[in-house]
Amino acid sequence: MERVTYMEQGIKKLENFNLQIYAGEVMGLIPVNAHGKNAILKLLQCNPPLYDGYIYYNGELVNSWRGSLKRNNRVSIIQAQNRLVNGMTVADNIFVLRQGFRQYVLQMSVLKKQLAPFMEDIGMEISADTRIENLSAFERVVVELLKAVVMGYRMIVLDEISIFVSEKEMAKLYQIIRYYTKQGFSFFYISSHFEEILHICNRVGFLCNGRLQKIVQETEMDRKNLQECLEGYDRNVWGYPENRHLHKAGKEIYLEGELPGNVMFQRLSFSVREGECVTLQTQDNQILQACILFLTGENSRITMDGRKRRISMDREIAVVSAEPADTMIFPEMSYMDNLCMGLARRMPDVWRGKKIRASIRREYAPILGEEVFDLPVEELSQRQKYELVYTRIGLQKPRVAFLIQPFMGADMPHRRFIWEMLEQLLDKGIAIVLLSVNPLDTWLVAQRTLKLESGGIFEERQELEEHQLSYSFMMDKQMEKGEKG
């Protein structure tokens, strides 16, 4: 990408943007803020009109301000969103659903033989006739990667993969990436955690407001240099544990429940104090999905302090789903109605009580902004939508709030903002339980981490620096093992 300026609906998404990714390289990208990230992904894969600049792929000019090729580039993008076709097998997705496949009679035995050497090369054992919906999150990423390799896509984008892939699986994924870089494939690795970037990337760029502010070369790739490049992030985020105030822990709350489905880990039983933040971390995708289904199921029940309660209807329990700006905002309702949904659980008269609603507006207008109360909710910014959801939880005043992967899709300023919202809930004495995969996401805000494993729940107590060292040590050992293999 050379001097690229790209606009959408009159808004500059990228300005004078320059990026080079070489064959056999893992190029990293840390989005200091998310402005321009989606535009980069669109330009890598498609060829929308440019305002200025040039884009080359494999030495060929594919897009410029003069005009573009009317075809997509051979670039694969792997994200949380599943791009494989459910109801079909691994072999079908890799070999059959690709451009240029001409066979009308499928022979599974032949497809299995074709897949076997690819799996052997990367040390994976995924059956060719496994249906996509039965794969773990990590296996799905591997299948998407193999599909890109088979299709001859020399450029593969990995966007925030660690959000849904566990630590141990990430170490294995890094070995696979290293194998394919030696075959000349290139990777574009996007992550908000520079601990990950350090272990896999040859170079890294910092995206801010649609520009690459700096590119750190391989010889400069260490934690100190990356922190210096992110002075604001380092000050606001890594300094967060020292800057935050400790919340007074209140009464202990005991929670018990049975996870649905045939998972090895079935019984959920733990305690959390009022005003305390606890992380439930799982390394197993099946356990994660069972937990999400348990928390969001219409008829799911949990025992709290000895009394069984229906999660979706109980006033003392709140659940915030992943990316709540998309899943917990109701466009057919006004801003005030969206805000009062949680409050209605403890004050049913709020729907008819004009004085109550007027009082809420007077109290929260200085915080949320007077203008938001008169806007259609679909016109709110992402930040305003998150404020709406978390303020709704605060008005409800539950004893326990479950947050499902709260940092999914969040850039650095957005993560900081979410932490501040969590602090406000903790100040109200609300116990917060975070369901997460990546320990780096929640370590800064949670007082305790409970690991959900097939053998049960295990509490992990570590300081942040100790955790970073163990993370680095584990990754280094896995990489050494891969190199020896």
N, C-alpha and C positions, 0 to 999 in steps of 0.2 A: 504494500500500500504506500503510495507516494503522494504526499501533499493532498490527501483526500479531505474534502469538505462535503459533508452529506447533510441534507435537510429533510425534515418531514413536517408537512403542514406549516411551512414557514419557520420552523424552529431548527436551529443548528444542533444536530446530534453529535457530529464530529467536525472539528475545525483544524485544518492543516495537519492532518493525522498521518504519521509515518510509522510503518511497521514492516520489518523483514523477519521472516522465519525460514531457516535453512533446512535442507534435507538432513535427516537424522538428528534433529535437535528437538529438545523439549523447551519451548518458550513459555515462560510464566507471565501471568497478568494478575496484578493485585488491584481490584477496583477500589480506589480510595473513596469514590462515590460511584453510584451505578449509572450516572449520566453518560450515555454513549455506548454502554456495554451491549445492549440488544442490537444497536445499529451495527456494531462490529460483526456480530454473529450473522446478521442479515447480509452484510456485504461479503462476508467470507463464503456464504453458501449460495446466495442469489446475486443478481446483478442489477439492482435498481438504479435509476438515473442518479448520477453524481452532479453536484454543483461545481466541483472542481477536483482535479487530481486524476491519478491513474492506479489501476489495480492489475497486478500480474499474477498468474498461477502457472507454475512449471515453465516459466519463461515466456508465456503467451499473454499478451494484453487482452484481458477479458472484460474490462470496464474502464470507462474514462468519461470526462465531461462532454466528449464529442459523441459518445454512444457506447452501447454495451452489446456483448454477445447475448442472444436471446435463448440462453440455456443456463441451467444451474451449474455451479462449479462442483468438481468431485471432492467435496469436503463433507466429512461426517461430524455431526454435533451430538454429543452424548450428555444428557441432562437428567434431572429427576423425572421428567416426563418420559413415559415409556413410548418409544417409537417402533417397537416390535408389534407384531400382530398376534393378539391373544386368540386362542382356539386353534393355533397352528403350532407345529413342532419347531424345535431349534433348527433342524436341517432345512425345513421349508423356508424359514425366515432368512437363513444365511444363503442358500443356494437358489431357491425357487423364486422368491420375491425380489428379483433383481433384474435390472435392465439387460436385455440380450438373452435371457433364458428362453429356449425355444422348444424344450421337450413337452410333449402333451401327456405321455405316460410316465409316471414317476415311479422309480424303483428305489425304495427306501434303503435296500442293502447297498446300492451304489452310492447313495448320498452319505450313508454311514461311513463307507470306506473313504470318501472324499474328505469328510470332516475329521476322521481319526488323526491324520498327520498334523493338522492345525492344532488340535487339542494336545497332542504329544509334544509339540514344539514349545508350548507354554506351560506344560505340566498341569493341565486341567483335566478333570474327568466329568464332563457334562454329556449325558446321553443324547444322541441325535434325535431320538423320538420323544424327548421330554416336551411337554406343552409349555408355552411361554409363561402362562399364568402360574405355573408350579415352580418357576425359578426364583431364587433369592435375588435381592437387589444387586448383589455383587455379580452373580452369574448372569443376570440380564445385561450388565455393563460389559462383561466379557463377550457375550454373544453379539452385542452391538458392535464391539470393537472388531471381532472376527468378521462380521458381515462387511465392515468397511474395508478390511484387508482383502477379503475375497473379491470385492468389487473394484479393487485397485485404487481406492481413495488414499492418496499419499499424505493427506492432511487430516488429522483427527483432533477434534476439540473436546476437551473434558471440562465441563462447566460445573463447579461446586459439587464434585462427586462425593466428597467426604461427608456431606450432609446426610446421606443415606447409606453409606458404605462404612463398615466398622474399621477400627484401627488395624486389626490383624489382616483383614481383607485388603486394606489399602497397601500394606507392605507387599502383599502378593501382586496387586495391580501394578505397583512400581516395577517389580521384576518383569512383568509382561511388557510394560512400556519400554523398559531398557532393551528387551529382546528385539522389539520391532524398530527401535531407533537404529539398532545395528544393521537392520535390513533396509534402512534408508527412509523409513516412515517418519513424518514430522508430527509433533503434538503441540497443541496450544492449551496450556493448563491454567485454568482460571480458578483462583481461590482467594478468600479474604484472610487466610491464615498463612503467615509467612513461614511458620514452622514446617508446613507441608512443602511450600515452594523450595525451601532450602534443600530438601532431600531428593528432589526429582528434577528440578529445572536447571538448564544450562545458563539461561539468562532470565531476567524478569523486568517487566515494565510496569509503571504505576499510572493507572488511568484516573484522571481527575478532570471533570467538566468537559469531557469529550476530547481530551488531549492526552498524549503520553508525556507526562511531566519529566520522566527520567527512565533510562534503561540501565540496569545494573549488569555489568558483564560477569562472566563466569569467574574470573580471578577475584572479583569483589564480593562474591556470593557468601556472605556470612551474616549472622544475626545482627551484629553491630551496625554494619553498613545499611541493612534494610531498615533498622530502627531509625537511623539518622535520616533516611529518605522519607520516613513517615513520622516526623517530629510531632505533628498534631495528633496523629493516631497513637503514637507511643505515650504521649502525655495524657491523653483522654482515656485511653483504653488500658494500656499496660499499667498505668498508674492508678487505675480504678480501685483495686483492692485496698490501697492505702488511703484513697480519698473518700471512700464510702464510709458511712457511719454504721455501727452495729445496731441491729434491731433487738429490742428486748423480747426474748422468747417468752411466749405465754403458755397456756395450757396445752398439754400433749394430746394429740388426736390419733386414735388408732383406726387404721383402715384395713379392710379385708375384702377380697373379691376373688371370683373364679374366672380366669381368662377363657374366652370361647375358643373352639377349634381343637385340633389334635396337636397341641404344642407340648414339648417336653416340660416346659415350665408352665404350670397351671395356676398355682395358688399365689395370689398377690397379697402380701401381708407385711405392713410396715407402719411406722408412726412418724408424725411430723408435728412440730409445735406451731402454735399461732405466731405469726410474724417471722417464721423461718422459711428458707428456700432450700429445697432438696431436689437433686437430680436423680431421675430414674434412667440409667444408661443401659442400653442393651446392645450386644454385639450380634444378635441373631435377628434377621429380618422377619422371621415368622413370629417371634415373640413381640417385635415392634408392631406388626400389623394386628396381632391379637390384642395388644394393649390399646391401639387406636380404636379398634372395633368395640372393645369393652367400654371405653370412655364415651364414644359417640353413638352407641347403639340406643335405639329408642326405648327398649325395655331393659337395658342393663341395670343391675342393682349392685350396690356396694354397701358393706356394713361399716358404719362409722360410729365409734364409741358404743358398740354393742347393738345398734339399731340398724336394720336393713332399710336402705333408701333407694329410690329410683333416681339415677344420676341426672337424667334429662329434666326432671321435674322438681328436684329438691332445691329449696332456696339457699341452703348452706353449702351447696356444691356448684362450682362453675367450671366450664370446660371451654378453653380457647383453642380452636383448631389451627392447623398450620396455615400460614398466609391468610389470616383472618380478614384482611381487606377485600379478599375475593370471596371468602366463604361465609362471613358473618355479617355482611352488610346487605340490607334488603331494600333494593331500589324502589319498590312499590310503596315504601313507607317514608314518612318525612324524617328529617334529622332528629327531631325531638322524640318521635315514636321509636326510632332505632335506639336512641339513648336510654329511653325509659323501660325497655324490655326487661332488663334485669331488675330494676326497681319494682316493677309490677309484681314480682314474686313475693315481696314483703309489704307492698302497699298497693293492693288491687285497685284502690280508688284513683290511682294516678291517671288512668285513662279518662276519667270524667272530671277530675279535680283541676280546674284551670288555675287555681291559686298555687297548687303544688308545682305545676309545670312552669308557671311564671317565676316561682321561687328558684327552681332549678336553673332557669335561664339566667336570672340575676346572679346566681352564685358561680356558674360555670362560664358565662360569657367572657369575663376577664381572662380566663385560663384558655378556653378553646377558641375564642374569637367570636365577636358578635355576629359576623357575617355568615358563619357556618350554619346557624339555625334557620336561615332563609334560603340556603342552597339545596338543590336536589342532591341526594347523597352520591349519585354517580359522577357529579362534578367536583367532588372533594379530591384533594391531593392524597397521595399514599399516606403521608404523615397524618393528615387530618382523619383519615379512615382508621388508622391505628389508634389515634387519640380517642376516637369515638368508641371503639371496642373496649379499650382498657378503662375508660371512664365509666362505661356501662357496668363493667365488673366491679369497679369501686362503689358505684351506687347500689349495686345488689348486696354488697358486703357479705359474701359467702365466708364460711370458715376456712374452706379449702378451695383453691383454684388450680386446676390441671391445665398446663400449657403444652400443647403438642408441637414439638420442634419449632419453638418460637422464633428462631433466627434464620429459618429457611428463606433464601432469596434476599437476605438483608445485606446491604453494603455496610461499610464501617460506620458512617454517621447514623445510619438506621439502627445498627446494633446498639450503639451508645444510647439512642433514644429509647429503645425497648428496655434497656437496663434501667433507665430513669423511670419508665412506667412501672416496672416491677418494684422499684424502690418505693414508689407511692403506694402500691398495694400492700407491701410489707409494713409500711408506716401505719396502715390501718389495722394491723394485726392479722391480716389474711395470710394463711399458710399457702405457700406456692410449691407445686410439684411440677418439675420440668421433665418432659419425656424427650430424650435426645439420643442420638447415635454418636456424634462427634464430641469428645470430652472438652476440646478446646472452645466449643461454643458456650458452654455453661459453667466452666470452672471459675470464671471471674465473679459470678453472681451467687452461686450456690454455696451454702455452708457445708453440706454433706453430699456425697455421691453414693447412690445405692446401685450396684451392678446387678442386672437381671440375667441370670444364667440358668442353664438347664438344671443345675444342682440346687438352685434357690437364689435368695437375695443376699448379696455380700456388700457390706459397707466398706467404702474406700476412703481413707483419710490421707490426703496429701496436700502439701503446699503447691502453689502454682509452679514455682521454679523447679521443684522436685518432679512434678508431672511432666514439664517440658523436657527435662533431662531424661526421664524414663522413656518418653515418646521418641526422643532422638536416638537413644541407645537401641531401642527396639527396631527402629527403622534401619539404623546402620547395620545391625546384625542380620536383618532380613536381606539387605542389599548384598552384604558380603556372602551370604549363603547362596544368593542367586548368581553372583559372579563365579563362585566355585562350581556351582551346578553347570 
